[in-house]
Amino acid sequence: MPAAEAANHAGQYSYDSVLPLMLTRYCSPGLLGLGVIALIAGFMAGMAGNVSAFATVWTYDIYRPFIRKTAPDKHYVTMGRWCTLIGLIISIGTAYIVMQFGSIMDYVQALFSMFVAPLFGTVLLGMLWKRVTRPAGFWGLLAGVVGSIAAFLLMKFSPERWVPILALTPRASGLAQDMYQALWACVICVVVTVLVTLVTKPDPNLNLTGLVYGETQIPSEKHLPLLQRPVFWSAIVLVIFIILNIIFW
């Protein structure tokens, strides 16, 4: 990454070089080639899944239900192919956007804070609260995404003013800004979802069995020994998580 490499002194490396350096140090020549192939295969598998999901969502969830409902299957297959091609062109264009970030991790976390963080709030409320309605989920998710993008743009183009407010400190790094950006996105999503839920009526015919905590029968674990109970291991993971945060804060 040009921006990241420019910030490094002689003999130093960027975050993006961690995996190649690790492979170079710990793998023999034969294993080094295998490791590089594994990295490329993992990247290609991830990209293939994303491109396929992009084409599927557009063709079957948006185009067919709302734009052309009665076309033959051949038409939808053709639309999916064109969508795949357009998606690849868009993804190539985003590479020039990535060049403006300090590292790939900064870019990935920025995207996660815009789309994954508000989605987490929507999914969490939908799983734990049976009163949540469909419009509430939609508007809450949309508000969280828009709020995260707005926070990103404010901190990007006016950092002196907005970074101390949104990231709580003027010295927040790029990754720290992404974390607070994700926090605000999730909070906005939850608040809007709750408010819209309170002013809309739930669908009485919606079957929530197995989807919502209050409508799902939870098997009893009292007869299991302590070491086989998920709550026991969850408590251990929580304690370790808190300790690591205290150590590396």
N, C-alpha and C positions, 0 to 999 in steps of 0.2 A: 504494500500500500504506500503510495507516494507520501501522503501526509504523515503516516506513522514512521516511515523510514527517515523522513527529514528531521523528526524529533529525536532520533537516536544519535548517540555519540559513536565514535569509532570503536568497533569491537562489540557493540551492543546490537540486540535484535528486537524486533517488534513482537507483539503477542501472537501475530499470525504465523510466526515461525516456530511455535512450540512443538507441534506435531512433527514437522520435518526434522527438526533438531533432535527430538527424542528418538526418532527412527534411525537417524544417522549415528547416534551415540550407542544405542543398545542393540542394533540389529547387524548381523553379518551381511555381506553383499547379497547373498541369495534371499535372505529374509527381508532385506531392505526393499528389494524389488517387489516382494510379496506384500509388504506393508503399503507401498505406494499404490499397488493395484487395489488393495483393500480400501484405501482412502478414496480412490477414484470411483470404485464400485459403489461405495456408500453414498458418495455425492450424487452419482447418476441415479441410484435408486430413489434417493430423496427427491431429486428434481423430477423424475418420472412420476412419482406419486403426486407431487404438487401440480404438475401440468395436467395429469389425468383428472385430478379433483377439480381443477379450474374449468376444464372443458365439460365435465359432468354437471357441475353446479349450474353453469350458464345454460347448457342445452336442456337439461331435464327439470331444473328447479326454477328457471327464469324464462327461457325462450319458449318452451313448449306450453307451460301453463298460462302465460300472460301475453305472448306475442303471436304465436301460430299454434293453435291447439290441435288441428286435424290434419297435419301434413303426414305423408308416408314416412316410414322408418328410414328410407334412403335419404330423405331430406335432413333428418336429424343427424344421421351419420356424417353427412357432408358438413353440416353446421359444426359438429364436434371437431372435425378435422381442421376447418378454418379457425375455430377457436383455439385449438392447440398451436397452430402456426402463429397466430397473433399473440398468444401468451408467451411463446418463445421469443418473439421479437421484443415484447415488453420487458421480459426478464433480462435480455441482453442490454437493453437501454438502462435498466436499473444498475448495471455495473458501473456506469459513470456517476451515479448517485453515491454508490459505496465509496468511491474515491475521495469523497469529501469528508469521510469519517476517519477517526484516528485508527480504527481497526475494524475487522469484520465483526468482532463481538459487540462493539458499540452500535453498529448498524443493526445486528440481529436483535439486541435488547431494545433498541428504539422501536423496531417493528413489533416485538412482543408486547411492549407497553401500550402500543396503539390498538392491537387487535386481540391478543390473548388475555391481557389483564381484565378488560371489561367483560370478555366472554366468561372468564372465571366467576365474576360476580353474578352474571346471569345464570350460569349453570348451578352455582351454589344455592341461590335463592330458589330456583326451580326444583332442586332436589330436596330442600328442607322445608319449603313453605307451599302447601297445596293451594293456597289462595291466589298465587301469582297467575296473571292472565297472559294471553298471547300478545295483546298490544303492549302490555307492560314490559314484557321481555324484549320486544322489538325496539321500543322507544328508549328503554334503559340501555340496551347495547349500543344503539346509535348515539345516544348522548355520551356514553363513555368513550367511544371511538373519537367523536368530534372533540370532546374535552381533552383527550390525550394529544390529538394532533395540534390543537390550539396551544396547549402547554409546551409542546415541542417547538413550535414556531416562535412563541414568545421568548423562550430561553435561548433559541438559536439566533434570533435577530436583535434581541435586546437583553443580553445576559446581565449587564450591570444592574438593571432594574428588576428583572423577573426571577433570576436564579436565586437570590436571597429569599424571595417570597415563596416560590414553588418548591425549591430544594432545601429550604430552611438554613442555608449557609452560602455565602458568596464563593466559597472555596470548593464547592461540589464539582467533582470530576464528571466526565461524560457519562460513565456508567452509573454514578450516583444520581445524576439527573434523570436517567432512564428509569431507575428504581422509583424515585418519587413521582415521576410521570405515570408509571404504572399504578402507583398507589392512588393518585388522584383520579385516574381513569376508572379504577374499580369502585372507589367511593361514589363518584358521580353516577356510575351505572346502577349501583345498589339504591341510592337515594331516589333516582328517577323511577326505577322499577317499582319501588315501594309506593311512591306517590301515585303513579299511574294505576297501580293495582287497587289502591283504595278508592279510586273514582270510576273503576270499570267493574262490570259484572263477570264473574267466572263462568265458564262453559259448564252447564250442569251435566252434559253428556260426555264430558271428557273422562276417559278411563286413565286414572293415575296409579293404578295398582302396579307395583313393581318399579315405579318411576320416582315416586315421592316418598320421603321418609315416613310421613304420617299415614300413608295409605299402603304401606308394605309391612308384612309380618316378618319380624326379625327373629331368627332362630335363637333359642336360649343357649347360652354357653356356660351355665352354672355347673353342669356335670363334667366339664372339661377340666383337666389339671391346669395350673396357673401358666405353665410354660407353653401351653397350646392355645391360649386365649389371645386374640389379636389386640385386645385393649392393653395387655401387659407389654407386648412389644411396641405398641404405639407410645406408651408412656416412656419406655426406654429411649426410643428415637427422639421424642420431644425433649427429654433431659439432655441427651447428647447435642441436639440442635442448639439448645440454650447455652450450654457450656462452650460450644465452638463459637457462637456469636459473641460471648463475653471475652473469649481469648483473642479473637481476631477482629474485634470492633475497631 
